[in-house]
Amino acid sequence: MCPAVSAALAGLYDEHQPGAVLAVGCGGGAALLPTLQTTRCRPARLDVVEPFEPLLQAATSGLRHW
């Protein structure tokens, strides 16, 4: 994933301070995980939707360290 995408998302999170995030089609977390690592905003709730089980496992594994 392009680092510019994660940086843009992190900027939006910081600007809007969402209390909850729903990541639909998050894949393995290639955009979501770097975004969460760089944003100052910590959503109280984060839900992910990924229909392909191996990618969902990769994303949730990375989120455990967040």
N, CA, C and O atoms as CSV, one atom per row, in Angstrom:
chain,resi,resn,atom,element,x,y,z
A,1,MET,N,N,0.850,-1.177,0.000
A,1,MET,CA,C,0.000,0.000,0.000
A,1,MET,C,C,0.889,1.231,0.000
A,1,MET,O,O,1.949,1.250,0.625
A,2,CYS,N,N,0.459,2.217,-0.683
A,2,CYS,CA,C,1.196,3.472,-0.788
A,2,CYS,C,C,1.214,4.193,0.564
A,2,CYS,O,O,0.161,4.401,1.166
A,3,PRO,N,N,2.394,4.572,1.039
A,3,PRO,CA,C,2.460,5.291,2.316
A,3,PRO,C,C,1.649,6.586,2.306
A,3,PRO,O,O,1.191,7.040,3.354
A,4,ALA,N,N,1.473,7.177,1.134
A,4,ALA,CA,C,0.695,8.415,1.049
A,4,ALA,C,C,-0.768,8.176,1.430
A,4,ALA,O,O,-1.413,9.061,1.991
A,5,VAL,N,N,-1.293,6.987,1.129
A,5,VAL,CA,C,-2.682,6.665,1.481
A,5,VAL,C,C,-2.827,6.605,3.000
A,5,VAL,O,O,-3.751,7.191,3.563
A,6,SER,N,N,-1.923,5.903,3.654
A,6,SER,CA,C,-1.983,5.808,5.117
A,6,SER,C,C,-1.788,7.172,5.768
A,6,SER,O,O,-2.441,7.485,6.763
A,7,ALA,N,N,-0.894,7.984,5.212
A,7,ALA,CA,C,-0.675,9.326,5.758
A,7,ALA,C,C,-1.927,10.185,5.602
A,7,ALA,O,O,-2.283,10.941,6.506
A,8,ALA,N,N,-2.592,10.069,4.457
A,8,ALA,CA,C,-3.824,10.831,4.233
A,8,ALA,C,C,-4.922,10.382,5.191
A,8,ALA,O,O,-5.637,11.212,5.753
A,9,LEU,N,N,-5.054,9.074,5.378
A,9,LEU,CA,C,-6.054,8.559,6.318
A,9,LEU,C,C,-5.751,9.012,7.743
A,9,LEU,O,O,-6.656,9.411,8.476
A,10,ALA,N,N,-4.491,8.952,8.130
A,10,ALA,CA,C,-4.110,9.385,9.478
A,10,ALA,C,C,-4.450,10.858,9.674
A,10,ALA,O,O,-4.913,11.255,10.743
A,11,GLY,N,N,-4.222,11.662,8.650
A,11,GLY,CA,C,-4.571,13.078,8.728
A,11,GLY,C,C,-6.064,13.285,8.919
A,11,GLY,O,O,-6.486,14.144,9.693
A,12,LEU,N,N,-6.866,12.491,8.208
A,12,LEU,CA,C,-8.320,12.581,8.362
A,12,LEU,C,C,-8.761,12.137,9.752
A,12,LEU,O,O,-9.636,12.757,10.356
A,13,TYR,N,N,-8.156,11.066,10.259
A,13,TYR,CA,C,-8.489,10.608,11.612
A,13,TYR,C,C,-8.161,11.705,12.623
A,13,TYR,O,O,-8.957,11.991,13.518
A,14,ASP,N,N,-6.984,12.318,12.474
A,14,ASP,CA,C,-6.578,13.369,13.410
A,14,ASP,C,C,-7.509,14.577,13.322
A,14,ASP,O,O,-7.830,15.197,14.336
A,15,GLU,N,N,-7.937,14.906,12.105
A,15,GLU,CA,C,-8.808,16.067,11.913
A,15,GLU,C,C,-10.213,15.835,12.465
A,15,GLU,O,O,-10.777,16.711,13.122
A,16,HIS,N,N,-10.773,14.662,12.201
A,16,HIS,CA,C,-12.168,14.408,12.551
A,16,HIS,C,C,-12.358,13.661,13.870
A,16,HIS,O,O,-13.471,13.624,14.394
A,17,GLN,N,N,-11.298,13.065,14.417
A,17,GLN,CA,C,-11.344,12.368,15.707
A,17,GLN,C,C,-12.523,11.398,15.817
A,17,GLN,O,O,-13.347,11.545,16.719
A,18,PRO,N,N,-12.624,10.408,14.918
A,18,PRO,CA,C,-13.767,9.493,14.987
A,18,PRO,C,C,-13.734,8.655,16.263
A,18,PRO,O,O,-12.674,8.212,16.706
A,19,GLY,N,N,-14.898,8.449,16.836
A,19,GLY,CA,C,-15.002,7.588,18.006
A,19,GLY,C,C,-15.054,6.125,17.621
A,19,GLY,O,O,-14.740,5.247,18.424
A,20,ALA,N,N,-15.455,5.870,16.375
A,20,ALA,CA,C,-15.555,4.504,15.865
A,20,ALA,C,C,-15.150,4.498,14.397
A,20,ALA,O,O,-15.406,5.450,13.660
A,21,VAL,N,N,-14.514,3.409,13.992
A,21,VAL,CA,C,-14.104,3.231,12.597
A,21,VAL,C,C,-14.594,1.869,12.134
A,21,VAL,O,O,-14.429,0.868,12.830
A,22,LEU,N,N,-15.193,1.841,10.962
A,22,LEU,CA,C,-15.598,0.601,10.309
A,22,LEU,C,C,-14.767,0.475,9.044
A,22,LEU,O,O,-14.937,1.254,8.105
A,23,ALA,N,N,-13.873,-0.498,9.013
A,23,ALA,CA,C,-13.005,-0.728,7.859
A,23,ALA,C,C,-13.581,-1.879,7.047
A,23,ALA,O,O,-13.415,-3.044,7.406
A,24,VAL,N,N,-14.257,-1.551,5.955
A,24,VAL,CA,C,-14.901,-2.553,5.103
A,24,VAL,C,C,-13.934,-2.934,3.994
A,24,VAL,O,O,-13.425,-2.073,3.276
A,25,GLY,N,N,-13.686,-4.233,3.859
A,25,GLY,CA,C,-12.740,-4.702,2.850
A,25,GLY,C,C,-11.321,-4.305,3.213
A,25,GLY,O,O,-10.565,-3.822,2.370
A,26,CYS,N,N,-10.969,-4.509,4.465
A,26,CYS,CA,C,-9.672,-4.044,4.976
A,26,CYS,C,C,-8.494,-4.874,4.486
A,26,CYS,O,O,-7.341,-4.495,4.688
A,27,GLY,N,N,-8.779,-6.009,3.841
A,27,GLY,CA,C,-7.682,-6.858,3.380
A,27,GLY,C,C,-6.843,-7.312,4.554
A,27,GLY,O,O,-7.367,-7.633,5.620
A,28,GLY,N,N,-5.559,-7.336,4.355
A,28,GLY,CA,C,-4.646,-7.735,5.417
A,28,GLY,C,C,-4.251,-6.593,6.332
A,28,GLY,O,O,-3.404,-6.757,7.209
A,29,GLY,N,N,-4.866,-5.433,6.128
A,29,GLY,CA,C,-4.572,-4.278,6.974
A,29,GLY,C,C,-3.466,-3.391,6.442
A,29,GLY,O,O,-2.908,-2.586,7.188
A,30,ALA,N,N,-3.136,-3.524,5.154
A,30,ALA,CA,C,-2.009,-2.785,4.574
A,30,ALA,C,C,-2.165,-1.271,4.672
A,30,ALA,O,O,-1.166,-0.560,4.785
A,31,ALA,N,N,-3.379,-0.771,4.631
A,31,ALA,CA,C,-3.601,0.674,4.807
A,31,ALA,C,C,-3.985,0.987,6.249
A,31,ALA,O,O,-3.546,1.989,6.814
A,32,LEU,N,N,-4.798,0.131,6.833
A,32,LEU,CA,C,-5.327,0.393,8.168
A,32,LEU,C,C,-4.245,0.384,9.250
A,32,LEU,O,O,-4.191,1.294,10.076
A,33,LEU,N,N,-3.397,-0.618,9.250
A,33,LEU,CA,C,-2.406,-0.739,10.324
A,33,LEU,C,C,-1.413,0.419,10.345
A,33,LEU,O,O,-1.177,0.977,11.417
A,34,PRO,N,N,-0.814,0.814,9.205
A,34,PRO,CA,C,0.077,1.981,9.249
A,34,PRO,C,C,-0.653,3.266,9.650
A,34,PRO,O,O,-0.078,4.138,10.301
A,35,THR,N,N,-1.915,3.372,9.257
A,35,THR,CA,C,-2.709,4.541,9.642
A,35,THR,C,C,-2.837,4.610,11.155
A,35,THR,O,O,-2.618,5.664,11.751
A,36,LEU,N,N,-3.190,3.498,11.776
A,36,LEU,CA,C,-3.371,3.474,13.230
A,36,LEU,C,C,-2.058,3.703,13.972
A,36,LEU,O,O,-2.056,4.220,15.089
A,37,GLN,N,N,-0.949,3.319,13.355
A,37,GLN,CA,C,0.352,3.509,13.998
A,37,GLN,C,C,0.807,4.962,13.958
A,37,GLN,O,O,1.601,5.383,14.799
A,38,THR,N,N,0.310,5.738,12.983
A,38,THR,CA,C,0.799,7.108,12.839
A,38,THR,C,C,-0.186,8.177,13.295
A,38,THR,O,O,0.215,9.321,13.507
A,39,THR,N,N,-1.452,7.841,13.451
A,39,THR,CA,C,-2.436,8.840,13.861
A,39,THR,C,C,-2.369,9.103,15.360
A,39,THR,O,O,-2.018,8.223,16.146
A,40,ARG,N,N,-2.711,10.324,15.736
A,40,ARG,CA,C,-2.801,10.661,17.168
A,40,ARG,C,C,-4.153,10.243,17.728
A,40,ARG,O,O,-4.320,10.121,18.942
A,41,CYS,N,N,-5.122,10.022,16.834
A,41,CYS,CA,C,-6.479,9.645,17.223
A,41,CYS,C,C,-6.539,8.153,17.548
A,41,CYS,O,O,-6.021,7.326,16.797
A,42,ARG,N,N,-7.160,7.822,18.648
A,42,ARG,CA,C,-7.370,6.422,19.026
A,42,ARG,C,C,-8.867,6.160,19.104
A,42,ARG,O,O,-9.480,6.408,20.143
A,43,PRO,N,N,-9.475,5.658,18.018
A,43,PRO,CA,C,-10.911,5.384,18.075
A,43,PRO,C,C,-11.227,4.405,19.204
A,43,PRO,O,O,-10.486,3.451,19.440
A,44,ALA,N,N,-12.328,4.653,19.890
A,44,ALA,CA,C,-12.742,3.768,20.979
A,44,ALA,C,C,-13.209,2.422,20.441
A,44,ALA,O,O,-13.135,1.406,21.131
A,45,ARG,N,N,-13.690,2.427,19.205
A,45,ARG,CA,C,-14.186,1.184,18.605
A,45,ARG,C,C,-13.646,1.064,17.188
A,45,ARG,O,O,-13.639,2.031,16.426
A,46,LEU,N,N,-13.200,-0.126,16.852
A,46,LEU,CA,C,-12.702,-0.416,15.510
A,46,LEU,C,C,-13.278,-1.753,15.071
A,46,LEU,O,O,-13.028,-2.780,15.702
A,47,ASP,N,N,-14.041,-1.738,14.000
A,47,ASP,CA,C,-14.607,-2.960,13.429
A,47,ASP,C,C,-14.024,-3.154,12.040
A,47,ASP,O,O,-13.895,-2.201,11.272
A,48,VAL,N,N,-13.674,-4.391,11.722
A,48,VAL,CA,C,-13.141,-4.696,10.396
A,48,VAL,C,C,-14.010,-5.756,9.731
A,48,VAL,O,O,-14.509,-6.676,10.379
A,49,VAL,N,N,-14.176,-5.602,8.423
A,49,VAL,CA,C,-14.936,-6.551,7.619
A,49,VAL,C,C,-14.040,-6.976,6.468
A,49,VAL,O,O,-13.605,-6.144,5.671
A,50,GLU,N,N,-13.768,-8.254,6.383
A,50,GLU,CA,C,-12.968,-8.807,5.292
A,50,GLU,C,C,-13.461,-10.226,5.044
A,50,GLU,O,O,-13.326,-11.086,5.914
A,51,PRO,N,N,-14.037,-10.486,3.856
A,51,PRO,CA,C,-14.618,-11.806,3.603
A,51,PRO,C,C,-13.596,-12.921,3.387
A,51,PRO,O,O,-13.934,-14.095,3.537
A,52,PHE,N,N,-12.357,-12.583,3.038
A,52,PHE,CA,C,-11.348,-13.609,2.766
A,52,PHE,C,C,-10.599,-13.906,4.064
A,52,PHE,O,O,-9.813,-13.090,4.545
A,53,GLU,N,N,-10.857,-15.081,4.615
A,53,GLU,CA,C,-10.377,-15.448,5.955
A,53,GLU,C,C,-8.873,-15.234,6.172
A,53,GLU,O,O,-8.502,-14.676,7.205
A,54,PRO,N,N,-7.987,-15.647,5.250
A,54,PRO,CA,C,-6.560,-15.419,5.499
A,54,PRO,C,C,-6.202,-13.933,5.644
A,54,PRO,O,O,-5.350,-13.578,6.458
A,55,LEU,N,N,-6.847,-13.076,4.864
A,55,LEU,CA,C,-6.582,-11.641,4.994
A,55,LEU,C,C,-7.146,-11.097,6.302
A,55,LEU,O,O,-6.515,-10.265,6.952
A,56,LEU,N,N,-8.322,-11.560,6.685
A,56,LEU,CA,C,-8.908,-11.140,7.957
A,56,LEU,C,C,-8.002,-11.532,9.121
A,56,LEU,O,O,-7.801,-10.747,10.047
A,57,GLN,N,N,-7.462,-12.734,9.072
A,57,GLN,CA,C,-6.550,-13.180,10.128
A,57,GLN,C,C,-5.296,-12.312,10.176
A,57,GLN,O,O,-4.810,-11.982,11.257
A,58,ALA,N,N,-4.774,-11.944,9.009
A,58,ALA,CA,C,-3.588,-11.085,8.971
A,58,ALA,C,C,-3.891,-9.721,9.587
A,58,ALA,O,O,-3.092,-9.192,10.360
A,59,ALA,N,N,-5.039,-9.160,9.246
A,59,ALA,CA,C,-5.409,-7.849,9.786
A,59,ALA,C,C,-5.616,-7.916,11.294
A,59,ALA,O,O,-5.098,-7.072,12.026
A,60,THR,N,N,-6.362,-8.903,11.763
A,60,THR,CA,C,-6.636,-8.978,13.198
A,60,THR,C,C,-5.376,-9.311,13.990
A,60,THR,O,O,-5.233,-8.883,15.135
A,61,SER,N,N,-4.474,-10.063,13.394
A,61,SER,CA,C,-3.200,-10.341,14.054
A,61,SER,C,C,-2.413,-9.046,14.255
A,61,SER,O,O,-1.849,-8.813,15.324
A,62,GLY,N,N,-2.379,-8.216,13.229
A,62,GLY,CA,C,-1.688,-6.936,13.341
A,62,GLY,C,C,-2.362,-5.996,14.321
A,62,GLY,O,O,-1.691,-5.207,14.987
A,63,LEU,N,N,-3.673,-6.072,14.416
A,63,LEU,CA,C,-4.410,-5.198,15.327
A,63,LEU,C,C,-4.189,-5.565,16.787
A,63,LEU,O,O,-4.347,-4.719,17.667
A,64,ARG,N,N,-3.830,-6.795,17.053
A,64,ARG,CA,C,-3.570,-7.199,18.447
A,64,ARG,C,C,-2.411,-6.402,19.044
A,64,ARG,O,O,-2.347,-6.204,20.257
A,65,HIS,N,N,-1.502,-5.950,18.191
A,65,HIS,CA,C,-0.334,-5.200,18.657
A,65,HIS,C,C,-0.611,-3.704,18.729
A,65,HIS,O,O,0.234,-2.932,19.182
A,66,TRP,N,N,-1.785,-3.300,18.286
A,66,TRP,CA,C,-2.142,-1.892,18.267
A,66,TRP,C,C,-2.638,-1.549,19.621
A,66,TRP,O,O,-3.008,-0.402,19.870
